[in-house]
Amino acid sequence: MPVVDRCVCRGITFADLKELAQRTGADLDEITQRTGCGGSCCTCIPYIEKMLETGETIFEVMPAPARKWWFSKP
């Protein structure tokens, strides 16, 4: 079964993002600001959320999230 272990847009592994979160206390918003992960295609958002919740860094493929436009500036 295919697995996902990184942000496809930035190439940063979830293990590296987990280390960042543990070292700095970063949440999803801060991870996105610092790394760009979750800020382009948004596909990695559910993986990052699950990583923050469970500590896992390798995941089975999940359905892509609906695009959210919270990154758009008015």
Secondary structure, DSSP 8 states (H G I E B T S, - for coil): --EE-B-TTT--BHHHHHHHHHHH---HHHHHHHH-TTSSS-TTHHHHHHHHHH----EE---------TT---
